[in-house]
Amino acid sequence: MADRNQHAYFRYWSKARKEGEPGAPYHLLPYHCLDVAAVGQDCWNGMRNEGAQGSRAKQASTTPPAKP
């Protein structure tokens, strides 16, 4: 396995934290890209399923509850 320092893309970072904020001081670019891709995939899958499931969810959320 190659040492991660051999890959040039590990020299770049994204989303640096402000001084004094908790957590890591920066987010390495390759990991940021993977995070963005995962969120994009979730959004895409949600939009694709919206036609079948979203309309039912919307109807359920806007329909007043039945009176007993």
PQR file with spaces between the fields and no chain letter, atoms N, CA, C, O and H, PARSE charges and radii, in Angstrom:
ATOM       1  N    MET     1       0.852   -1.177    0.000 -0.4000 1.5000
ATOM       2  CA   MET     1       0.000    0.000    0.000 -0.0000 2.0000
ATOM       3  C    MET     1       0.892    1.232    0.000  0.5500 1.7000
ATOM       4  O    MET     1       1.892    1.288    0.715 -0.5500 1.4000
ATOM       5  N    ALA     2       0.526    2.196   -0.791 -0.4000 1.5000
ATOM       6  CA   ALA     2       1.324    3.413   -0.903 -0.0000 2.0000
ATOM       7  C    ALA     2       1.135    4.298    0.321  0.5500 1.7000
ATOM       8  O    ALA     2       0.049    4.372    0.896 -0.5500 1.4000
ATOM       9  H    ALA     2      -0.286    2.151   -1.372  0.4000 1.0000
ATOM      10  N    ASP     3       2.198    4.952    0.698 -0.4000 1.5000
ATOM      11  CA   ASP     3       2.134    5.917    1.795 -0.0000 2.0000
ATOM      12  C    ASP     3       1.296    7.107    1.339  0.5500 1.7000
ATOM      13  O    ASP     3       1.475    7.607    0.228 -0.5500 1.4000
ATOM      14  H    ASP     3       3.080    4.891    0.231  0.4000 1.0000
ATOM      15  N    ARG     4       0.376    7.563    2.199 -0.4000 1.5000
ATOM      16  CA   ARG     4      -0.519    8.640    1.781 -0.0000 2.0000
ATOM      17  C    ARG     4       0.223    9.920    1.445  0.5500 1.7000
ATOM      18  O    ARG     4      -0.302   10.750    0.703 -0.5500 1.4000
ATOM      19  H    ARG     4       0.230    7.157    3.101  0.4000 1.0000
ATOM      20  N    ASN     5       1.423   10.106    1.966 -0.4000 1.5000
ATOM      21  CA   ASN     5       2.198   11.306    1.665 -0.0000 2.0000
ATOM      22  C    ASN     5       2.733   11.307    0.238  0.5500 1.7000
ATOM      23  O    ASN     5       3.200   12.338   -0.245 -0.5500 1.4000
ATOM      24  H    ASN     5       1.850    9.432    2.569  0.4000 1.0000
ATOM      25  N    GLN     6       2.670   10.171   -0.438 -0.4000 1.5000
ATOM      26  CA   GLN     6       3.132   10.098   -1.822 -0.0000 2.0000
ATOM      27  C    GLN     6       2.115   10.704   -2.785  0.5500 1.7000
ATOM      28  O    GLN     6       2.473   11.055   -3.910 -0.5500 1.4000
ATOM      29  H    GLN     6       2.291    9.333   -0.046  0.4000 1.0000
ATOM      30  N    HIS     7       0.877   10.833   -2.375 -0.4000 1.5000
ATOM      31  CA   HIS     7      -0.173   11.357   -3.251 -0.0000 2.0000
ATOM      32  C    HIS     7      -0.285   12.861   -3.064  0.5500 1.7000
ATOM      33  O    HIS     7      -0.467   13.352   -1.950 -0.5500 1.4000
ATOM      34  H    HIS     7       0.586   10.548   -1.461  0.4000 1.0000
ATOM      35  N    ALA     8      -0.173   13.580   -4.165 -0.4000 1.5000
ATOM      36  CA   ALA     8      -0.184   15.044   -4.116 -0.0000 2.0000
ATOM      37  C    ALA     8      -1.502   15.595   -3.593  0.5500 1.7000
ATOM      38  O    ALA     8      -1.520   16.660   -2.974 -0.5500 1.4000
ATOM      39  H    ALA     8      -0.025   13.181   -5.070  0.4000 1.0000
ATOM      40  N    TYR     9      -2.612   14.886   -3.831 -0.4000 1.5000
ATOM      41  CA   TYR     9      -3.903   15.443   -3.426 -0.0000 2.0000
ATOM      42  C    TYR     9      -4.075   15.499   -1.911  0.5500 1.7000
ATOM      43  O    TYR     9      -4.990   16.170   -1.433 -0.5500 1.4000
ATOM      44  H    TYR     9      -2.597   14.021   -4.334  0.4000 1.0000
ATOM      45  N    PHE    10      -3.237   14.826   -1.149 -0.4000 1.5000
ATOM      46  CA   PHE    10      -3.309   14.931    0.312 -0.0000 2.0000
ATOM      47  C    PHE    10      -2.693   16.235    0.825  0.5500 1.7000
ATOM      48  O    PHE    10      -2.755   16.524    2.020 -0.5500 1.4000
ATOM      49  H    PHE    10      -2.494   14.281   -1.537  0.4000 1.0000
ATOM      50  N    ARG    11      -2.102   17.017   -0.072 -0.4000 1.5000
ATOM      51  CA   ARG    11      -1.538   18.307    0.345 -0.0000 2.0000
ATOM      52  C    ARG    11      -2.594   19.402    0.374  0.5500 1.7000
ATOM      53  O    ARG    11      -2.330   20.497    0.870 -0.5500 1.4000
ATOM      54  H    ARG    11      -2.051   16.782   -1.043  0.4000 1.0000
ATOM      55  N    TYR    12      -3.779   19.129   -0.145 -0.4000 1.5000
ATOM      56  CA   TYR    12      -4.827   20.134   -0.219 -0.0000 2.0000
ATOM      57  C    TYR    12      -5.868   19.890    0.866  0.5500 1.7000
ATOM      58  O    TYR    12      -6.111   18.751    1.265 -0.5500 1.4000
ATOM      59  H    TYR    12      -3.994   18.239   -0.548  0.4000 1.0000
ATOM      60  N    TRP    13      -6.467   20.951    1.327 -0.4000 1.5000
ATOM      61  CA   TRP    13      -7.455   20.849    2.386 -0.0000 2.0000
ATOM      62  C    TRP    13      -8.674   21.680    2.038  0.5500 1.7000
ATOM      63  O    TRP    13      -8.642   22.516    1.135 -0.5500 1.4000
ATOM      64  H    TRP    13      -6.270   21.876    1.003  0.4000 1.0000
ATOM      65  N    SER    14      -9.727   21.437    2.757 -0.4000 1.5000
ATOM      66  CA   SER    14     -10.974   22.162    2.565 -0.0000 2.0000
ATOM      67  C    SER    14     -11.615   22.373    3.925  0.5500 1.7000
ATOM      68  O    SER    14     -11.400   21.589    4.849 -0.5500 1.4000
ATOM      69  H    SER    14      -9.753   20.758    3.490  0.4000 1.0000
ATOM      70  N    LYS    15     -12.399   23.428    4.046 -0.4000 1.5000
ATOM      71  CA   LYS    15     -13.157   23.713    5.263 -0.0000 2.0000
ATOM      72  C    LYS    15     -12.283   23.815    6.505  0.5500 1.7000
ATOM      73  O    LYS    15     -12.411   22.997    7.416 -0.5500 1.4000
ATOM      74  H    LYS    15     -12.574   24.066    3.296  0.4000 1.0000
ATOM      75  N    ALA    16     -11.419   24.782    6.556 -0.4000 1.5000
ATOM      76  CA   ALA    16     -10.612   25.007    7.755 -0.0000 2.0000
ATOM      77  C    ALA    16     -11.507   25.560    8.860  0.5500 1.7000
ATOM      78  O    ALA    16     -12.422   26.341    8.599 -0.5500 1.4000
ATOM      79  H    ALA    16     -11.315   25.447    5.816  0.4000 1.0000
ATOM      80  N    ARG    17     -11.236   25.153   10.083 -0.4000 1.5000
ATOM      81  CA   ARG    17     -11.994   25.652   11.236 -0.0000 2.0000
ATOM      82  C    ARG    17     -11.391   26.970   11.709  0.5500 1.7000
ATOM      83  O    ARG    17     -10.203   27.235   11.530 -0.5500 1.4000
ATOM      84  H    ARG    17     -10.493   24.519   10.296  0.4000 1.0000
ATOM      85  N    LYS    18     -12.234   27.774   12.308 -0.4000 1.5000
ATOM      86  CA   LYS    18     -11.751   29.013   12.896 -0.0000 2.0000
ATOM      87  C    LYS    18     -10.971   28.677   14.153  0.5500 1.7000
ATOM      88  O    LYS    18     -11.229   27.664   14.802 -0.5500 1.4000
ATOM      89  H    LYS    18     -13.200   27.559   12.453  0.4000 1.0000
ATOM      90  N    GLU    19     -10.029   29.519   14.487 -0.4000 1.5000
ATOM      91  CA   GLU    19      -9.210   29.294   15.666 -0.0000 2.0000
ATOM      92  C    GLU    19     -10.101   29.256   16.904  0.5500 1.7000
ATOM      93  O    GLU    19     -10.969   30.109   17.087 -0.5500 1.4000
ATOM      94  H    GLU    19      -9.820   30.342   13.959  0.4000 1.0000
ATOM      95  N    GLY    20      -9.874   28.260   17.742 -0.4000 1.5000
ATOM      96  CA   GLY    20     -10.636   28.117   18.967 -0.0000 2.0000
ATOM      97  C    GLY    20     -11.852   27.213   18.844  0.5500 1.7000
ATOM      98  O    GLY    20     -12.436   26.844   19.863 -0.5500 1.4000
ATOM      99  H    GLY    20      -9.169   27.567   17.594  0.4000 1.0000
ATOM     100  N    GLU    21     -12.259   26.838   17.620 -0.4000 1.5000
ATOM     101  CA   GLU    21     -13.389   25.931   17.445 -0.0000 2.0000
ATOM     102  C    GLU    21     -12.923   24.505   17.692  0.5500 1.7000
ATOM     103  O    GLU    21     -11.784   24.164   17.373 -0.5500 1.4000
ATOM     104  H    GLU    21     -11.785   27.138   16.792  0.4000 1.0000
ATOM     105  N    PRO    22     -13.799   23.658   18.265 -0.5600 1.5000
ATOM     106  CA   PRO    22     -13.407   22.277   18.520  0.2800 2.0000
ATOM     107  C    PRO    22     -13.293   21.472   17.226  0.5500 1.7000
ATOM     108  O    PRO    22     -13.878   21.834   16.206 -0.5500 1.4000
ATOM     109  N    GLY    23     -12.549   20.400   17.278 -0.4000 1.5000
ATOM     110  CA   GLY    23     -12.408   19.513   16.130 -0.0000 2.0000
ATOM     111  C    GLY    23     -11.088   19.711   15.403  0.5500 1.7000
ATOM     112  O    GLY    23     -10.235   20.500   15.809 -0.5500 1.4000
ATOM     113  H    GLY    23     -12.073   20.105   18.107  0.4000 1.0000
ATOM     114  N    ALA    24     -10.953   18.973   14.323 -0.4000 1.5000
ATOM     115  CA   ALA    24      -9.732   19.043   13.519 -0.0000 2.0000
ATOM     116  C    ALA    24      -9.592   20.436   12.908  0.5500 1.7000
ATOM     117  O    ALA    24     -10.594   21.077   12.589 -0.5500 1.4000
ATOM     118  H    ALA    24     -11.646   18.333   13.993  0.4000 1.0000
ATOM     119  N    PRO    25      -8.348   20.908   12.745 -0.5600 1.5000
ATOM     120  CA   PRO    25      -8.150   22.253   12.200  0.2800 2.0000
ATOM     121  C    PRO    25      -8.518   22.376   10.719  0.5500 1.7000
ATOM     122  O    PRO    25      -8.746   23.485   10.234 -0.5500 1.4000
ATOM     123  N    TYR    26      -8.579   21.258    9.997 -0.4000 1.5000
ATOM     124  CA   TYR    26      -8.923   21.290    8.576 -0.0000 2.0000
ATOM     125  C    TYR    26      -9.431   19.919    8.157  0.5500 1.7000
ATOM     126  O    TYR    26      -9.291   18.940    8.889 -0.5500 1.4000
ATOM     127  H    TYR    26      -8.394   20.358   10.391  0.4000 1.0000
ATOM     128  N    HIS    27     -10.020   19.864    6.978 -0.4000 1.5000
ATOM     129  CA   HIS    27     -10.589   18.651    6.410 -0.0000 2.0000
ATOM     130  C    HIS    27      -9.844   18.396    5.102  0.5500 1.7000
ATOM     131  O    HIS    27      -9.908   19.224    4.193 -0.5500 1.4000
ATOM     132  H    HIS    27     -10.134   20.660    6.384  0.4000 1.0000
ATOM     133  N    LEU    28      -9.148   17.281    4.986 -0.4000 1.5000
ATOM     134  CA   LEU    28      -8.390   17.005    3.771 -0.0000 2.0000
ATOM     135  C    LEU    28      -9.322   16.893    2.559  0.5500 1.7000
ATOM     136  O    LEU    28     -10.398   16.301    2.637 -0.5500 1.4000
ATOM     137  H    LEU    28      -9.096   16.608    5.724  0.4000 1.0000
ATOM     138  N    LEU    29      -8.888   17.468    1.453 -0.4000 1.5000
ATOM     139  CA   LEU    29      -9.714   17.566    0.253 -0.0000 2.0000
ATOM     140  C    LEU    29     -10.266   16.220   -0.237  0.5500 1.7000
ATOM     141  O    LEU    29     -11.447   16.158   -0.579 -0.5500 1.4000
ATOM     142  H    LEU    29      -8.014   17.949    1.390  0.4000 1.0000
ATOM     143  N    PRO    30      -9.471   15.139   -0.288 -0.5600 1.5000
ATOM     144  CA   PRO    30     -10.048   13.876   -0.770  0.2800 2.0000
ATOM     145  C    PRO    30     -11.238   13.418    0.079  0.5500 1.7000
ATOM     146  O    PRO    30     -12.215   12.893   -0.454 -0.5500 1.4000
ATOM     147  N    TYR    31     -11.157   13.614    1.380 -0.4000 1.5000
ATOM     148  CA   TYR    31     -12.246   13.200    2.260 -0.0000 2.0000
ATOM     149  C    TYR    31     -13.444   14.144    2.115  0.5500 1.7000
ATOM     150  O    TYR    31     -14.592   13.708    2.204 -0.5500 1.4000
ATOM     151  H    TYR    31     -10.363   14.040    1.813  0.4000 1.0000
ATOM     152  N    HIS    32     -13.182   15.415    1.897 -0.4000 1.5000
ATOM     153  CA   HIS    32     -14.258   16.368    1.655 -0.0000 2.0000
ATOM     154  C    HIS    32     -15.013   15.980    0.384  0.5500 1.7000
ATOM     155  O    HIS    32     -16.243   16.019    0.353 -0.5500 1.4000
ATOM     156  H    HIS    32     -12.250   15.769    1.825  0.4000 1.0000
ATOM     157  N    CYS    33     -14.286   15.612   -0.647 -0.4000 1.5000
ATOM     158  CA   CYS    33     -14.923   15.215   -1.907 -0.0000 2.0000
ATOM     159  C    CYS    33     -15.794   13.973   -1.712  0.5500 1.7000
ATOM     160  O    CYS    33     -16.883   13.883   -2.278 -0.5500 1.4000
ATOM     161  H    CYS    33     -13.287   15.580   -0.622  0.4000 1.0000
ATOM     162  N    LEU    34     -15.318   13.022   -0.918 -0.4000 1.5000
ATOM     163  CA   LEU    34     -16.118   11.827   -0.641 -0.0000 2.0000
ATOM     164  C    LEU    34     -17.383   12.189    0.138  0.5500 1.7000
ATOM     165  O    LEU    34     -18.455   11.648   -0.132 -0.5500 1.4000
ATOM     166  H    LEU    34     -14.432   13.096   -0.458  0.4000 1.0000
ATOM     167  N    ASP    35     -17.262   13.094    1.092 -0.4000 1.5000
ATOM     168  CA   ASP    35     -18.435   13.546    1.855 -0.0000 2.0000
ATOM     169  C    ASP    35     -19.459   14.201    0.941  0.5500 1.7000
ATOM     170  O    ASP    35     -20.652   13.912    1.031 -0.5500 1.4000
ATOM     171  H    ASP    35     -16.391   13.534    1.312  0.4000 1.0000
ATOM     172  N    VAL    36     -18.992   15.087    0.058 -0.4000 1.5000
ATOM     173  CA   VAL    36     -19.890   15.782   -0.869 -0.0000 2.0000
ATOM     174  C    VAL    36     -20.568   14.778   -1.798  0.5500 1.7000
ATOM     175  O    VAL    36     -21.762   14.897   -2.074 -0.5500 1.4000
ATOM     176  H    VAL    36     -18.023   15.321   -0.015  0.4000 1.0000
ATOM     177  N    ALA    37     -19.820   13.798   -2.279 -0.4000 1.5000
ATOM     178  CA   ALA    37     -20.390   12.784   -3.173 -0.0000 2.0000
ATOM     179  C    ALA    37     -21.463   11.962   -2.452  0.5500 1.7000
ATOM     180  O    ALA    37     -22.496   11.644   -3.040 -0.5500 1.4000
ATOM     181  H    ALA    37     -18.850   13.702   -2.055  0.4000 1.0000
ATOM     182  N    ALA    38     -21.225   11.618   -1.191 -0.4000 1.5000
ATOM     183  CA   ALA    38     -22.205   10.838   -0.428 -0.0000 2.0000
ATOM     184  C    ALA    38     -23.497   11.632   -0.214  0.5500 1.7000
ATOM     185  O    ALA    38     -24.591   11.086   -0.352 -0.5500 1.4000
ATOM     186  H    ALA    38     -20.385   11.875   -0.713  0.4000 1.0000
ATOM     187  N    VAL    39     -23.372   12.906    0.118 -0.4000 1.5000
ATOM     188  CA   VAL    39     -24.561   13.746    0.309 -0.0000 2.0000
ATOM     189  C    VAL    39     -25.294   13.912   -1.022  0.5500 1.7000
ATOM     190  O    VAL    39     -26.523   13.855   -1.066 -0.5500 1.4000
ATOM     191  H    VAL    39     -22.483   13.350    0.230  0.4000 1.0000
ATOM     192  N    GLY    40     -24.549   14.115   -2.095 -0.4000 1.5000
ATOM     193  CA   GLY    40     -25.163   14.239   -3.414 -0.0000 2.0000
ATOM     194  C    GLY    40     -25.919   12.986   -3.807  0.5500 1.7000
ATOM     195  O    GLY    40     -27.008   13.068   -4.376 -0.5500 1.4000
ATOM     196  H    GLY    40     -23.551   14.162   -2.059  0.4000 1.0000
ATOM     197  N    GLN    41     -25.350   11.827   -3.507 -0.4000 1.5000
ATOM     198  CA   GLN    41     -26.018   10.568   -3.829 -0.0000 2.0000
ATOM     199  C    GLN    41     -27.317   10.437   -3.035  0.5500 1.7000
ATOM     200  O    GLN    41     -28.333   10.007   -3.581 -0.5500 1.4000
ATOM     201  H    GLN    41     -24.466   11.761   -3.045  0.4000 1.0000
ATOM     202  N    ASP    42     -27.294   10.800   -1.753 -0.4000 1.5000
ATOM     203  CA   ASP    42     -28.515   10.755   -0.950 -0.0000 2.0000
ATOM     204  C    ASP    42     -29.579   11.692   -1.520  0.5500 1.7000
ATOM     205  O    ASP    42     -30.752   11.328   -1.604 -0.5500 1.4000
ATOM     206  H    ASP    42     -26.469   11.149   -1.309  0.4000 1.0000
ATOM     207  N    CYS    43     -29.171   12.887   -1.907 -0.4000 1.5000
ATOM     208  CA   CYS    43     -30.121   13.839   -2.502 -0.0000 2.0000
ATOM     209  C    CYS    43     -30.689   13.296   -3.802  0.5500 1.7000
ATOM     210  O    CYS    43     -31.895   13.369   -4.037 -0.5500 1.4000
ATOM     211  H    CYS    43     -28.219   13.183   -1.838  0.4000 1.0000
ATOM     212  N    TRP    44     -29.824   12.753   -4.641 -0.4000 1.5000
ATOM     213  CA   TRP    44     -30.257   12.212   -5.924 -0.0000 2.0000
ATOM     214  C    TRP    44     -31.240   11.060   -5.715  0.5500 1.7000
ATOM     215  O    TRP    44     -32.276   10.996   -6.378 -0.5500 1.4000
ATOM     216  H    TRP    44     -28.844   12.694   -4.450  0.4000 1.0000
ATOM     217  N    ASN    45     -30.918   10.157   -4.801 -0.4000 1.5000
ATOM     218  CA   ASN    45     -31.807    9.032   -4.534 -0.0000 2.0000
ATOM     219  C    ASN    45     -33.140    9.526   -3.969  0.5500 1.7000
ATOM     220  O    ASN    45     -34.191    8.970   -4.288 -0.5500 1.4000
ATOM     221  H    ASN    45     -30.076   10.209   -4.263  0.4000 1.0000
ATOM     222  N    GLY    46     -33.103   10.547   -3.146 -0.4000 1.5000
ATOM     223  CA   GLY    46     -34.333   11.110   -2.602 -0.0000 2.0000
ATOM     224  C    GLY    46     -35.206   11.701   -3.685  0.5500 1.7000
ATOM     225  O    GLY    46     -36.426   11.538   -3.660 -0.5500 1.4000
ATOM     226  H    GLY    46     -32.249   10.998   -2.886  0.4000 1.0000
ATOM     227  N    MET    47     -34.583   12.400   -4.654 -0.4000 1.5000
ATOM     228  CA   MET    47     -35.359   12.991   -5.747 -0.0000 2.0000
ATOM     229  C    MET    47     -35.938   11.908   -6.652  0.5500 1.7000
ATOM     230  O    MET    47     -37.061   12.045   -7.138 -0.5500 1.4000
ATOM     231  H    MET    47     -33.592   12.532   -4.675  0.4000 1.0000
ATOM     232  N    ARG    48     -35.195   10.848   -6.880 -0.4000 1.5000
ATOM     233  CA   ARG    48     -35.682    9.764   -7.737 -0.0000 2.0000
ATOM     234  C    ARG    48     -36.860    9.055   -7.083  0.5500 1.7000
ATOM     235  O    ARG    48     -37.795    8.640   -7.769 -0.5500 1.4000
ATOM     236  H    ARG    48     -34.283   10.736   -6.485  0.4000 1.0000
ATOM     237  N    ASN    49     -36.821    8.916   -5.768 -0.4000 1.5000
ATOM     238  CA   ASN    49     -37.889    8.214   -5.059 -0.0000 2.0000
ATOM     239  C    ASN    49     -39.059    9.135   -4.723  0.5500 1.7000
ATOM     240  O    ASN    49     -40.109    8.664   -4.288 -0.5500 1.4000
ATOM     241  H    ASN    49     -36.062    9.253   -5.211  0.4000 1.0000
ATOM     242  N    GLU    50     -38.892   10.420   -4.917 -0.4000 1.5000
ATOM     243  CA   GLU    50     -39.926   11.368   -4.533 -0.0000 2.0000
ATOM     244  C    GLU    50     -41.224   11.136   -5.293  0.5500 1.7000
ATOM     245  O    GLU    50     -42.304   11.320   -4.733 -0.5500 1.4000
ATOM     246  H    GLU    50     -38.038   10.802   -5.271  0.4000 1.0000
ATOM     247  N    GLY    51     -41.140   10.742   -6.540 -0.4000 1.5000
ATOM     248  CA   GLY    51     -42.349   10.510   -7.318 -0.0000 2.0000
ATOM     249  C    GLY    51     -43.223    9.430   -6.716  0.5500 1.7000
ATOM     250  O    GLY    51     -44.444    9.579   -6.667 -0.5500 1.4000
ATOM     251  H    GLY    51     -40.263   10.592   -6.996  0.4000 1.0000
ATOM     252  N    ALA    52     -42.622    8.351   -6.259 -0.4000 1.5000
ATOM     253  CA   ALA    52     -43.392    7.246   -5.704 -0.0000 2.0000
ATOM     254  C    ALA    52     -43.731    7.464   -4.234  0.5500 1.7000
ATOM     255  O    ALA    52     -44.878    7.286   -3.824 -0.5500 1.4000
ATOM     256  H    ALA    52     -41.630    8.230   -6.299  0.4000 1.0000
ATOM     257  N    GLN    53     -42.744    7.846   -3.450 -0.4000 1.5000
ATOM     258  CA   GLN    53     -42.944    7.946   -2.011 -0.0000 2.0000
ATOM     259  C    GLN    53     -43.238    9.368   -1.561  0.5500 1.7000
ATOM     260  O    GLN    53     -43.977    9.576   -0.599 -0.5500 1.4000
ATOM     261  H    GLN    53     -41.813    7.990   -3.783  0.4000 1.0000
ATOM     262  N    GLY    54     -42.668   10.341   -2.245 -0.4000 1.5000
ATOM     263  CA   GLY    54     -42.825   11.723   -1.820 -0.0000 2.0000
ATOM     264  C    GLY    54     -44.258   12.207   -1.886  0.5500 1.7000
ATOM     265  O    GLY    54     -44.709   12.949   -1.013 -0.5500 1.4000
ATOM     266  H    GLY    54     -42.068   10.173   -3.026  0.4000 1.0000
ATOM     267  N    SER    55     -44.979   11.789   -2.923 -0.4000 1.5000
ATOM     268  CA   SER    55     -46.357   12.242   -3.036 -0.0000 2.0000
ATOM     269  C    SER    55     -47.203   11.685   -1.899  0.5500 1.7000
ATOM     270  O    SER    55     -48.088   12.373   -1.392 -0.5500 1.4000
ATOM     271  H    SER    55     -44.613   11.186   -3.632  0.4000 1.0000
ATOM     272  N    ARG    56     -46.939   10.441   -1.493 -0.4000 1.5000
ATOM     273  CA   ARG    56     -47.672    9.859   -0.370 -0.0000 2.0000
ATOM     274  C    ARG    56     -47.304   10.545    0.932  0.5500 1.7000
ATOM     275  O    ARG    56     -48.164   10.786    1.780 -0.5500 1.4000
ATOM     276  H    ARG    56     -46.220    9.882   -1.906  0.4000 1.0000
ATOM     277  N    ALA    57     -46.031   10.857    1.090 -0.4000 1.5000
ATOM     278  CA   ALA    57     -45.581   11.542    2.305 -0.0000 2.0000
ATOM     279  C    ALA    57     -46.172   12.944    2.364  0.5500 1.7000
ATOM     280  O    ALA    57     -46.591   13.400    3.428 -0.5500 1.4000
ATOM     281  H    ALA    57     -45.333   10.661    0.401  0.4000 1.0000
ATOM     282  N    LYS    58     -46.206   13.624    1.231 -0.4000 1.5000
ATOM     283  CA   LYS    58     -46.775   14.971    1.189 -0.0000 2.0000
ATOM     284  C    LYS    58     -48.267   14.919    1.518  0.5500 1.7000
ATOM     285  O    LYS    58     -48.764   15.753    2.274 -0.5500 1.4000
ATOM     286  H    LYS    58     -45.866   13.254    0.367  0.4000 1.0000
ATOM     287  N    GLN    59     -48.972   13.954    0.960 -0.4000 1.5000
ATOM     288  CA   GLN    59     -50.400   13.821    1.221 -0.0000 2.0000
ATOM     289  C    GLN    59     -50.641   13.530    2.702  0.5500 1.7000
ATOM     290  O    GLN    59     -51.551   14.096    3.307 -0.5500 1.4000
ATOM     291  H    GLN    59     -48.568   13.276    0.346  0.4000 1.0000
ATOM     292  N    ALA    60     -49.837   12.661    3.278 -0.4000 1.5000
ATOM     293  CA   ALA    60     -49.999   12.313    4.689 -0.0000 2.0000
ATOM     294  C    ALA    60     -49.731   13.515    5.584  0.5500 1.7000
ATOM     295  O    ALA    60     -50.376   13.676    6.620 -0.5500 1.4000
ATOM     296  H    ALA    60     -49.097   12.201    2.786  0.4000 1.0000
ATOM     297  N    SER    61     -48.781   14.362    5.190 -0.4000 1.5000
ATOM     298  CA   SER    61     -48.436   15.497    6.033 -0.0000 2.0000
ATOM     299  C    SER    61     -49.441   16.638    5.900  0.5500 1.7000
ATOM     300  O    SER    61     -49.525   17.480    6.794 -0.5500 1.4000
ATOM     301  H    SER    61     -48.257   14.231    4.348  0.4000 1.0000
ATOM     302  N    THR    62     -50.215   16.688    4.793 -0.4000 1.5000
ATOM     303  CA   THR    62     -51.157   17.776    4.600 -0.0000 2.0000
ATOM     304  C    THR    62     -52.596   17.362    4.880  0.5500 1.7000
ATOM     305  O    THR    62     -53.483   18.214    4.949 -0.5500 1.4000
ATOM     306  H    THR    62     -50.147   16.004    4.067  0.4000 1.0000
ATOM     307  N    THR    63     -52.832   16.090    5.037 -0.4000 1.5000
ATOM     308  CA   THR    63     -54.176   15.612    5.320 -0.0000 2.0000
ATOM     309  C    THR    63     -54.443   15.698    6.814  0.5500 1.7000
ATOM     310  O    THR    63     -53.669   15.156    7.603 -0.5500 1.4000
ATOM     311  H    THR    63     -52.113   15.398    4.980  0.4000 1.0000
ATOM     312  N    PRO    64     -55.522   16.368    7.225 -0.5600 1.5000
ATOM     313  CA   PRO    64     -55.794   16.453    8.659  0.2800 2.0000
ATOM     314  C    PRO    64     -56.140   15.072    9.215  0.5500 1.7000
ATOM     315  O    PRO    64     -56.695   14.231    8.508 -0.5500 1.4000
ATOM     316  N    PRO    65     -55.813   14.851   10.469 -0.5600 1.5000
ATOM     317  CA   PRO    65     -56.110   13.533   11.053  0.2800 2.0000
ATOM     318  C    PRO    65     -57.624   13.287   11.094  0.5500 1.7000
ATOM     319  O    PRO    65     -58.416   14.214   11.266 -0.5500 1.4000
ATOM     320  N    ALA    66     -57.995   12.041   10.933 -0.4000 1.5000
ATOM     321  CA   ALA    66     -59.409   11.667   10.960 -0.0000 2.0000
ATOM     322  C    ALA    66     -59.949   11.816   12.378  0.5500 1.7000
ATOM     323  O    ALA    66     -59.260   11.523   13.355 -0.5500 1.4000
ATOM     324  H    ALA    66     -57.352   11.288   10.793  0.4000 1.0000
ATOM     325  N    LYS    67     -61.176   12.271   12.471 -0.4000 1.5000
ATOM     326  CA   LYS    67     -61.808   12.418   13.782 -0.0000 2.0000
ATOM     327  C    LYS    67     -62.337   11.052   14.231  0.5500 1.7000
ATOM     328  O    LYS    67     -62.906   10.302   13.437 -0.5500 1.4000
ATOM     329  H    LYS    67     -61.735   12.509   11.677  0.4000 1.0000
ATOM     330  N    PRO    68     -62.142   10.749   15.501 -0.5600 1.5000
ATOM     331  CA   PRO    68     -62.602    9.432   15.996  0.2800 2.0000
ATOM     332  C    PRO    68     -64.105    9.320   16.065  0.5500 1.7000
ATOM     333  O    PRO    68     -64.629    8.278   16.459 -0.5500 1.4000
